[in-house]
Amino acid sequence: MFPDLIVKPLGLKELNKILPSLPKDRKFLSGGTDLVVRANADIENSQCWIDISGLKELRYIKENAKTVLIGSGVKVSDFEDSSIIKKHLPALLSALPQFASPSLRNMATLGGNCANASPSADLACALVSEKADIVLYLKGKKRKMPLKDFFLGLRKTALKKDELIWGFEIPKINHKGVYMKLASRSSFAISKIGLAISADINKEKVEYLSIALASVAPKIITAPKTRAFLKNKKINSEILDEAALIIQKEVSPITDIRSDGEYRRAMSGVLLKKGLKQILVKF
Ligand SMILES: Cc1cc2nc3c(=O)[nH]c(=O)nc-3n(C[C@H](O)[C@H](O)[C@H](O)COP(=O)(O)OP(=O)(O)OC[C@H]3O[C@@H](n4cnc5c(N)ncnc54)[C@H](O)[C@@H]3O)c2cc1C
């Protein structure tokens, strides 16, 4: 169901001013690619939407000495031309062409991908492997947490009422990265499984590694046991086989309309091996 009221503040000051006067049952609207679909399906039925797509404060990609800073209102297509993303965030860059379609990428935002808290969110998964922190904003105050801890469960996040995702802070770590997605089509499809790897491999030895997975648990997850096993090891086929068995035990996939649980489990090992091999070629 669509709301009775949609308001569009043109700045943060205006948002803070009008918030108390709005119906209590309210939601933020950014690109609308999740919210409108849910309203059409009658799953979404809040009374008021606050259209935040006009908040210029949330649309930035910048960097300082140690960190890349991204606003929650950045559209997926904005990343495609960013030299900062190309230079520092290879796993996120790798996820972009696998996200939906060009028309969707012109609408969908990074903030919406995370706030929606779908276990299949491609960009959220890539960002978790990039070790992103998420910055949240409520009534003039900001707080920060690791993005992996922001996801509490299926469509559940740490967001409080009226709290806005302000943006993301990602450390500049020397690494290569890859995002791999299996889906029923090569575009316009939600994943059966997604796997992001950020790694620094020196003479085949894993010096830095971060792994995140989509669509294999109720939320985006990391694979700490697999990571600990691979850290400081030299990559060879036996080590890769062992790592694949470990990651298969770390996932808890279900069978649903998109895929079979056991297939997803098997593919977590296959994609891990494939991704690490791809990263080795890049060094
Ligand atoms: C055809 C189709 C294909 C798709 N393909 C993919 C795909 O390949 N991969 C993928 O990951 N997703 C896919 N999606 C899902 C969707 O496009 C993404 O999740 C998108 O990033 C959502 O962003 P949005 O700006 O459109 O969010 P919206 O729909 O505007 O909002 C989604 C939710 O987030 C909340 N929200 C939005 N911004 C903020 C904010 N700054 N602070 C707090 N809350 C906020 C809203 O209140 C709402 O609950 C697809 C959707 C469609 C319709």
PDBQT file of the ligand as one rigid body, heavy atoms in Angstrom, charges set to zero:
ROOT
HETATM    1  C1  LIG A 301      14.372  -5.423 -10.302  1.00  0.00    +0.000 C 
HETATM    2  C2  LIG A 301      15.238  -5.295  -9.091  1.00  0.00    +0.000 A 
HETATM    3  C3  LIG A 301      16.519  -5.836  -9.129  1.00  0.00    +0.000 A 
HETATM    4  C4  LIG A 301      17.325  -5.742  -7.995  1.00  0.00    +0.000 A 
HETATM    5  N1  LIG A 301      18.574  -6.291  -8.065  1.00  0.00    +0.000 NA
HETATM    6  C5  LIG A 301      19.401  -6.217  -6.981  1.00  0.00    +0.000 A 
HETATM    7  C6  LIG A 301      20.699  -6.780  -7.046  1.00  0.00    +0.000 A 
HETATM    8  O1  LIG A 301      21.168  -7.327  -8.060  1.00  0.00    +0.000 OA
HETATM    9  N2  LIG A 301      21.455  -6.706  -5.924  1.00  0.00    +0.000 N 
HETATM   10  C7  LIG A 301      21.026  -6.110  -4.758  1.00  0.00    +0.000 A 
HETATM   11  O2  LIG A 301      21.765  -6.074  -3.773  1.00  0.00    +0.000 OA
HETATM   12  N3  LIG A 301      19.784  -5.542  -4.703  1.00  0.00    +0.000 NA
HETATM   13  C8  LIG A 301      18.965  -5.583  -5.777  1.00  0.00    +0.000 A 
HETATM   14  N4  LIG A 301      17.724  -5.020  -5.712  1.00  0.00    +0.000 N 
HETATM   15  C9  LIG A 301      17.266  -4.392  -4.450  1.00  0.00    +0.000 C 
HETATM   16  C10 LIG A 301      17.434  -2.851  -4.391  1.00  0.00    +0.000 C 
HETATM   17  O3  LIG A 301      17.594  -2.278  -5.648  1.00  0.00    +0.000 OA
HETATM   18  C11 LIG A 301      18.627  -2.455  -3.500  1.00  0.00    +0.000 C 
HETATM   19  O4  LIG A 301      18.527  -2.998  -2.205  1.00  0.00    +0.000 OA
HETATM   20  C12 LIG A 301      18.834  -0.931  -3.410  1.00  0.00    +0.000 C 
HETATM   21  O5  LIG A 301      20.170  -0.668  -3.088  1.00  0.00    +0.000 OA
HETATM   22  C13 LIG A 301      17.907  -0.232  -2.429  1.00  0.00    +0.000 C 
HETATM   23  O6  LIG A 301      18.218   1.146  -2.426  1.00  0.00    +0.000 OA
HETATM   24  P1  LIG A 301      17.095   2.274  -2.580  1.00  0.00    +0.000 P 
HETATM   25  O7  LIG A 301      17.809   3.582  -2.495  1.00  0.00    +0.000 OA
HETATM   26  O8  LIG A 301      16.268   2.047  -3.779  1.00  0.00    +0.000 OA
HETATM   27  O9  LIG A 301      16.261   1.986  -1.246  1.00  0.00    +0.000 OA
HETATM   28  P2  LIG A 301      14.736   2.356  -0.923  1.00  0.00    +0.000 P 
HETATM   29  O10 LIG A 301      13.832   1.444  -1.651  1.00  0.00    +0.000 OA
HETATM   30  O11 LIG A 301      14.499   3.815  -1.065  1.00  0.00    +0.000 OA
HETATM   31  O12 LIG A 301      14.722   1.992   0.633  1.00  0.00    +0.000 OA
HETATM   32  C14 LIG A 301      14.910   0.671   1.096  1.00  0.00    +0.000 C 
HETATM   33  C15 LIG A 301      14.810   0.658   2.628  1.00  0.00    +0.000 C 
HETATM   34  O13 LIG A 301      15.906   1.378   3.182  1.00  0.00    +0.000 OA
HETATM   35  C16 LIG A 301      15.454   2.479   3.978  1.00  0.00    +0.000 C 
HETATM   36  N5  LIG A 301      16.411   3.554   3.715  1.00  0.00    +0.000 N 
HETATM   37  C17 LIG A 301      16.849   3.985   2.493  1.00  0.00    +0.000 A 
HETATM   38  N6  LIG A 301      17.829   4.894   2.653  1.00  0.00    +0.000 NA
HETATM   39  C18 LIG A 301      18.010   5.045   3.996  1.00  0.00    +0.000 A 
HETATM   40  C19 LIG A 301      18.907   5.833   4.785  1.00  0.00    +0.000 A 
HETATM   41  N7  LIG A 301      19.827   6.656   4.237  1.00  0.00    +0.000 N 
HETATM   42  N8  LIG A 301      18.836   5.736   6.137  1.00  0.00    +0.000 NA
HETATM   43  C20 LIG A 301      17.935   4.906   6.722  1.00  0.00    +0.000 A 
HETATM   44  N9  LIG A 301      17.074   4.125   6.029  1.00  0.00    +0.000 NA
HETATM   45  C21 LIG A 301      17.125   4.196   4.675  1.00  0.00    +0.000 A 
HETATM   46  C22 LIG A 301      14.027   2.755   3.529  1.00  0.00    +0.000 C 
HETATM   47  O14 LIG A 301      13.247   3.311   4.580  1.00  0.00    +0.000 OA
HETATM   48  C23 LIG A 301      13.552   1.353   3.164  1.00  0.00    +0.000 C 
HETATM   49  O15 LIG A 301      13.139   0.671   4.324  1.00  0.00    +0.000 OA
HETATM   50  C24 LIG A 301      16.877  -5.081  -6.827  1.00  0.00    +0.000 A 
HETATM   51  C25 LIG A 301      15.595  -4.499  -6.812  1.00  0.00    +0.000 A 
HETATM   52  C26 LIG A 301      14.795  -4.610  -7.933  1.00  0.00    +0.000 A 
HETATM   53  C27 LIG A 301      13.426  -3.969  -7.894  1.00  0.00    +0.000 C 
ENDROOT
TORSDOF 0
